[in-house]
Amino acid sequence: MRMICPRRTCSGSPKVVVCLALALLLGQAAEALPRCHQATVNSLRVADCQAQRHNSFPEVDPSVQVLFLNFNAFSSVVSSSFPALRSLLVLSLGKQLVGSLFVGERAFRNVPGITFLDLGGNLNLTLHPDALRGLSKLEVLLLDANGLDEGILEEGYFRDLVSLKRLDLSGNRLHQLKPDATFQGLRNLKTLQLKLNQISAICGDDLRNLQGRHLDVLDLSSNRLVGAPSCGNPFLGITLRMLDVSSNAWNAEKVEQFFTQINGTEILNLRMQHSGALGSGFGFRNLKGISASTFAGLRHSGVSSLDISNGFLSELVSSTFSAFPDLNVLLLRSNQIGQIQDGAFAGLKKLLVLDLSGNLLGALYEESLRALRSSPLQHLLLTSNHLGAIQHNALQGLDSLETLDLEDNALSKIPMGNLPSLLRLTLRRNRIRDAWGIERIGKNLTHLDLSSNRLMDLGSLWGQLGGLPDLRSLNLSGNGLEQCFWLKEGPRRLREMDLSHNNLGKVWGSKRCLNIFQGLEELVGLNLSSNRIRSVPRHLLQPLPSLQRLDLSDNLLHRLPEWVFRGLTSLLDLRLSGNPLVTLSPSPFQPLERLRTLDLRDLSLLCDCEMSDLQRWYQERKATLKASAMEATLSCLRTHPTFQWFSLPYFLESHCSKSLQILYTYRSICGNPRPRREQRVMGQNWETSLSVSPPLWQMRCRSKETILCSMGLLARQE
């Protein structure tokens, strides 16, 4: 900020001094840094000083427990940088904006109690060998994207970090993995993240200082790993809960060599996502796919979960996964698998979950899953394939299957099969026209999703679903339900039903299927939104005593009869948004004694003094009103003399006081005043005269008959 002093003001010596002092003060004010934002979050005292151009320690409460200093201008951190902050637990110094950061000897001496330290994102980080000295309580250390080489693991930087549980060295320049002897003292280390480095081969003795450990996570993804069987198993004496080798540029041959090298290592979960050179992809044969020999080295590793998602696998050959006798979860989603040979899943005697979503399967044949008939498979996911046909016995023998997900395929009918344990069936976004055979594939179904299909006849569909006595959740949203020729007995134990985005207004408008909810005493949630309903049939909802949530939004309701919600004594949540309702009274809502939420958004209510009863009702009931995205008060439209929106409380207060109610009552009972003098008083029309106070109005009109009539004390004169 520049200060320009007028000549006449600063011509004298004292005035010059004053002017210069003022300029100095203003300049200092311009250079002042913003103060840290301090608050209490989850019972922790937090100081947020991020992106405030600090190059030295800012002023904070000495009792602060969490301190964020990211995106500032620190170029160095030394022992005198921090005041004594004995309560500090979390310190974040990530991504300083000055190009480099030096951390000196015992830099954190005054904050010895920190358990979390973030130095990540400083691309040119220089650490003194004793920079982390004294941090015996530190549990998490982030050194990601710091431009560090393998010296960070080999020169004793972490010798005092006896409580360290997680070390993140992602995005650095490590070419080899050889932790030094000080790692033997890091007995609590559970997570070692090394992704996005340049590690190629790991040999037998490289990890000797980690022997005897159980690591929860060893992340070696996005490196340059290759197998080197001749140099021995580097993981001897180490057990791994999760080994992540995703996004390594290896083909099937290199994968086989790597797993042969680590033969016998105990690995509970193995992740190999985004292995771009593993498998040839659809229409190509230039790269070898996976086979039984690919994973032969893992036969004795006890792998429970295998994830090879987001790759280019196009075919599963016989015995591909035979090296995984203990496998429970197999994730193959988002590949290009178009063919599954007979016996591809042979040997998977303990498999519980198989995910084949997002592949290129056009049909499912008997031999595709035959090898799984003896497995305890519980969840089969086939979402977003191109399945147009499922052979009649392709699902045969999967007696333990509980979940079958066939969403987003091209099926035109319910798959055939007998799955006695099936509880959840998802057939959303297919081309199914009726539910014939639904009781055969899963007579014990509890959850069924048939949304976004091509169902049209509600009556026949309801009868077909009647063969599912245990059905609890039903989704029929987004079909073309607009007919009901004959209503048969349907399911009776439903708790949740979604009938939205159909044309049930046409069905009920023709007086058909009016008793569809008969017997659904257990129904808790019902969605009837977007059904072009013009009026709710008189007794449609009365058989639903347990209903707690009702959605009638985005229909064509123009009025609510006072009997419309009778019988819904349990209703908690009612949604009426998006209907062409122009007026509302509290009478339809009176039976809803337990109502907690009323959604009246996107209505076009006309301003009317009679709506004061509605406002008084929801204020007394203390129900949560959803009226607009910005506020919880209703709005109304006044059409005369100009179109203008008001909040309903404001309109009622400004236009509907007790005295003005007399005038409105006059209009409703007696009509417009007959004397010309009353029609145009002092150059004002009748509408304008309504806004004046009653004494003035009486003086202008001078009509005792008018006043008596407006107060209801005199019958209207014909």
Helices and strands as residue ranges (DSSP letters): H 7-10, H 13-31, E 37-41, E 44-48, E 66-68, E 76-77, E 90-92, E 101-103, E 116-118, E 125-127, E 140-142, H 151-154, E 166-168, G 181-185, E 191-193, G 208-210, E 214-215, E 217-219, G 229-231, E 239-244, H 252-261, E 267-271, G 292-298, E 305-307, E 315-316, E 329-331, E 339-340, E 353-355, E 363-364, G 366-368, G 370-372, E 379-381, E 389-390, E 403-405, E 424-426, H 438-441, E 447-449, H 458-465, E 473-475, E 496-498, H 504-509, E 525-527, E 549-551, E 573-575, G 587-589, E 597-599, G 609-611, H 612-621, E 624-626, E 635-638, E 644-647, H 648-655, H 658-670, H 676-679, H 686-689, H 694-701, H 704-710
